[in-house]
Amino acid sequence: MIQLTDIHKTFGSNHVLRGVNLEIAKGSSMVIIGGSGTGKSVLLKCILGLVHPDQGTIMVDGQNVETASRDPFLARFGMLFQGAALFDSLPVWQNVAFRLLRGSLKRPKTEAREIAIEKLRRVGLKPDVADKFPAELSGGMQKRVGLARAIAADPEIIFFDEPTTGLDPIMSGVINDLIREIVTEMGATAMTITHDMTSVRAIADNIAMIHEGVVQWTGPVAQMDASGNPYLDQFIHGRAEGPIAAVR
C-alpha cells in the first residue's frame, strides 16, 4: 500500500532523512520506532504530501504522492493526532464528524451526527458524550474521541501519532486494544509512531527502527527480540550503553 524509496529530507543543515526505504503491506499494521528527532514525524508528513522530500519516491497504492490530486488522495487517510488535537470550540460530535461536514466527504448534518455517535459507540463512549465539549472529558476520553474522528470516514489508511502519550498504563492498554480491533475490523493499513514498547507489541504486525535518517531494521514484531540488531536491541530494552548515544 505504501512504498518509500530512497527518501531524503534536509532542513537547513539538519539532514533528517538520509535514504529511507520502507514498504507497508495493504491491510497490515506497521509501527515506526526510534528516538526523538530521528525523522519519524517528518516521514509521516512526507507520505501525506505535507512535506516534500528532497530526493526519492513515495507511492501510495501505486500512485505517486507528488502528482496525486490532493482532496481525493487525503480522503483515503485517517489520523489520530498526538494529544488528540480536538477543536475546543466544537462539541464532541462535530469533532468526530469534522470531515463529514465539509469538503468532498460532506454529508447532511443529521447523517453526519448519526455516524459520529456510531463511531463514538465503537470506541466505548455513550451517546450523551456527543454534545459535551472536549474540556469536559478526561484525557482518555479525549483520545477515544480522536480515534472516533480518525475512523469516521472509514479510511483505507490510518496514521497514529504517539497514540498513548499522556495516558496511564490502563488507559494506554484500552487504546492499544481499540486500535488493534478497529484496524483489523476495517481491514485498514495502519502506520503508528510511538516510543511505547507496550504499544508496539500490542498493535504491530511489523516494525521499522529509524536511526540516523535510515531504517536500521524492519521485520515482523515476533522477530524483534531476537533481531540481533544493536540499535533495535538497545532501544527496545532502554539501555544507556550502545550505538545510540544519549543526548546529555
C-alpha positions as CSV (number, residue, x, y, z in Angstrom):
1,M,0.0,0.0,0.0
2,I,2.8,2.4,0.9
3,Q,6.3,2.3,-0.7
4,L,9.1,4.7,0.2
5,T,12.3,4.6,-2.0
6,D,15.5,6.5,-1.0
7,I,13.7,9.3,0.8
8,H,15.9,12.2,1.8
9,K,14.9,15.4,3.6
10,T,17.1,18.2,4.9
11,F,16.1,21.3,6.9
12,G,18.9,23.8,6.7
13,S,22.0,21.9,7.9
14,N,19.9,19.2,9.6
15,H,19.8,16.1,7.3
16,V,16.8,14.4,8.9
17,L,16.1,11.6,6.4
18,R,19.1,10.1,4.7
19,G,17.7,7.4,2.4
20,V,14.7,5.7,3.9
21,N,13.4,2.6,2.1
22,L,10.3,1.0,3.5
23,E,7.2,-0.9,2.4
24,I,3.9,-1.2,4.2
25,A,1.7,-4.0,3.0
26,K,-2.0,-3.5,2.4
27,G,-4.1,-4.3,5.5
28,S,-1.0,-4.5,7.8
29,S,-0.1,-2.6,10.9
30,M,3.4,-1.0,10.7
31,V,4.9,0.6,13.8
32,I,7.8,3.1,13.4
33,I,10.1,3.4,16.4
34,G,13.2,5.5,17.1
35,G,14.4,8.2,19.3
36,S,13.2,11.8,19.4
37,G,14.3,13.8,16.4
38,T,15.1,10.8,14.2
39,G,12.6,11.8,11.5
40,K,9.5,9.6,12.3
41,S,7.0,12.5,12.1
42,V,8.8,14.0,9.0
43,L,8.4,10.7,7.3
44,L,4.6,10.7,8.1
45,K,4.3,14.2,6.7
46,C,6.1,13.2,3.6
47,I,3.7,10.4,2.9
48,L,0.8,12.8,3.3
49,G,2.4,15.3,1.0
50,L,2.6,17.9,3.7
51,V,6.4,17.9,3.4
52,H,8.2,17.4,0.1
53,P,11.2,15.1,0.2
54,D,14.4,16.4,-1.4
55,Q,15.0,13.1,-3.1
56,G,13.2,9.8,-3.5
57,T,9.8,8.5,-4.4
58,I,6.7,7.8,-2.3
59,M,3.9,5.6,-3.8
60,V,0.6,5.0,-2.1
61,D,-1.4,2.2,-3.7
62,G,0.6,2.6,-6.9
63,Q,0.1,6.4,-7.0
64,N,2.9,8.9,-6.7
65,V,2.2,11.2,-3.8
66,E,3.8,14.2,-5.6
67,T,1.3,14.0,-8.5
68,A,-1.8,12.9,-6.7
69,S,-4.9,15.1,-6.7
70,R,-4.9,16.4,-3.1
71,D,-8.6,16.1,-2.0
72,P,-9.2,12.5,-3.2
73,F,-5.8,11.5,-2.0
74,L,-6.2,12.8,1.5
75,A,-9.7,11.4,1.7
76,R,-8.1,7.9,1.9
77,F,-6.4,8.7,5.2
78,G,-7.5,9.0,8.8
79,M,-5.3,10.4,11.6
80,L,-5.1,10.1,15.3
81,F,-3.0,13.1,16.4
82,Q,-0.7,13.2,19.4
83,G,-2.7,14.7,22.3
84,A,-6.0,14.1,20.4
85,A,-5.9,17.7,18.9
86,L,-9.6,18.3,19.3
87,F,-11.3,21.6,18.5
88,D,-12.1,23.1,21.8
89,S,-15.0,25.3,20.5
90,L,-16.8,22.3,18.8
91,P,-18.9,19.7,20.6
92,V,-17.6,16.2,20.5
93,W,-19.9,15.0,17.7
94,Q,-18.8,17.8,15.4
95,N,-15.2,17.0,16.2
96,V,-15.8,13.4,15.2
97,A,-17.8,14.4,12.1
98,F,-15.4,17.2,11.1
99,R,-14.6,15.8,7.7
100,L,-18.2,14.7,7.1
101,L,-19.5,18.3,7.5
102,R,-17.3,19.8,4.8
103,G,-15.3,19.2,1.6
104,S,-15.6,16.2,-0.7
105,L,-16.8,13.9,2.0
106,K,-19.7,16.2,3.1
107,R,-22.9,14.6,4.4
108,P,-26.2,16.0,5.6
109,K,-25.8,17.3,9.1
110,T,-28.3,14.7,10.6
111,E,-26.5,11.9,8.9
112,A,-23.0,13.2,10.0
113,R,-24.3,13.3,13.6
114,E,-25.6,9.7,13.4
115,I,-22.3,8.5,12.0
116,A,-20.4,10.4,14.8
117,I,-22.5,8.8,17.5
118,E,-21.9,5.3,16.0
119,K,-18.2,5.9,15.9
120,L,-18.2,7.1,19.5
121,R,-20.0,3.9,20.4
122,R,-17.4,1.9,18.6
123,V,-14.7,3.4,20.8
124,G,-16.7,2.8,24.0
125,L,-18.3,6.2,24.5
126,K,-22.0,6.7,25.2
127,P,-24.3,9.0,23.0
128,D,-24.5,11.6,25.8
129,V,-20.9,12.4,25.2
130,A,-21.7,13.7,21.7
131,D,-22.9,17.1,22.9
132,K,-20.2,17.7,25.5
133,F,-17.1,19.8,24.8
134,P,-13.6,18.4,24.8
135,A,-12.7,20.3,28.1
136,E,-15.4,18.3,29.9
137,L,-13.7,15.0,29.1
138,S,-10.8,13.2,30.6
139,G,-7.6,12.6,28.7
140,G,-8.5,9.0,27.9
141,M,-12.0,10.1,26.7
142,Q,-10.4,12.8,24.5
143,K,-8.1,10.2,23.0
144,R,-11.1,8.0,22.2
145,V,-12.9,10.9,20.5
146,G,-9.7,11.5,18.5
147,L,-9.8,7.8,17.5
148,A,-13.5,8.0,16.5
149,R,-12.7,11.0,14.3
150,A,-9.9,9.1,12.7
151,I,-12.2,6.3,11.6
152,A,-15.3,8.5,10.9
153,A,-14.9,8.4,7.1
154,D,-13.9,4.7,7.0
155,P,-10.4,5.5,5.7
156,E,-8.2,2.9,3.9
157,I,-5.1,4.1,5.7
158,I,-4.9,5.3,9.3
159,F,-1.9,7.1,11.0
160,F,-1.5,7.0,14.7
161,D,1.0,9.6,16.2
162,E,2.0,8.6,19.7
163,P,-1.5,7.2,20.5
164,T,-0.8,6.6,24.2
165,T,1.2,9.7,25.1
166,G,0.0,11.2,28.4
167,L,-2.2,8.2,29.4
168,D,-1.9,6.0,32.4
169,P,-1.0,2.3,31.8
170,I,-4.6,1.0,32.0
171,M,-6.0,3.6,29.5
172,S,-3.0,3.0,27.3
173,G,-3.9,-0.7,27.2
174,V,-7.5,0.2,26.3
175,I,-6.4,2.5,23.5
176,N,-4.0,-0.1,22.1
177,D,-6.7,-2.8,22.2
178,L,-9.2,-0.4,20.4
179,I,-6.6,0.4,17.7
180,R,-5.9,-3.3,17.1
181,E,-9.5,-4.2,16.9
182,I,-10.6,-1.3,14.7
183,V,-7.7,-1.7,12.2
184,T,-8.5,-5.5,11.9
185,E,-12.2,-4.9,11.5
186,M,-11.8,-2.2,8.9
187,G,-9.1,-4.1,7.0
188,A,-7.2,-0.7,7.0
189,T,-3.5,-0.2,6.5
190,A,-2.1,1.3,9.7
191,M,1.1,3.2,10.4
192,T,1.9,4.1,14.0
193,I,4.7,6.3,15.5
194,T,5.4,5.5,19.1
195,H,8.1,5.2,21.8
196,D,5.9,2.9,23.9
197,M,7.1,-0.6,23.6
198,T,3.9,-1.9,25.1
199,S,2.0,-0.3,22.2
200,V,4.5,-1.8,19.7
201,R,3.8,-5.3,21.0
202,A,0.0,-4.8,21.1
203,I,-0.7,-3.3,17.7
204,A,2.2,-4.1,15.3
205,D,2.4,-6.7,12.6
206,N,5.7,-5.3,11.5
207,I,8.1,-2.7,12.9
208,A,10.7,-0.4,11.5
209,M,13.5,1.1,13.5
210,I,14.7,4.5,12.3
211,H,18.0,6.0,13.5
212,E,20.4,8.5,11.8
213,G,17.9,9.0,9.0
214,V,17.7,5.4,7.7
215,V,15.8,2.3,8.6
216,Q,18.2,0.3,10.7
217,W,15.9,-2.8,10.9
218,T,12.5,-3.8,9.7
219,G,10.6,-7.1,10.2
220,P,7.8,-8.9,11.9
221,V,7.2,-7.9,15.5
222,A,7.6,-11.5,16.5
223,Q,11.3,-11.3,15.4
224,M,12.0,-8.1,17.3
225,D,13.5,-9.5,20.4
226,A,15.9,-11.8,18.5
227,S,16.8,-9.4,15.7
228,G,20.5,-9.2,16.6
229,N,20.4,-5.6,15.5
230,P,22.3,-3.5,18.1
231,Y,20.3,-0.3,17.5
232,L,16.9,-2.1,17.9
233,D,18.2,-4.2,20.9
234,Q,19.3,-1.1,22.7
235,F,16.1,0.8,22.0
236,I,13.6,-1.9,23.0
237,H,15.4,-2.6,26.2
238,G,16.1,1.0,27.1
239,R,19.8,0.6,27.6
240,A,22.0,3.6,28.1
241,E,25.0,1.8,26.6
242,G,25.0,1.0,22.9
243,P,25.4,2.5,19.4
244,I,22.6,5.1,20.1
245,A,24.3,7.9,22.0
246,A,22.2,9.5,24.8
247,V,21.7,13.3,24.4
248,R,23.0,15.0,27.6
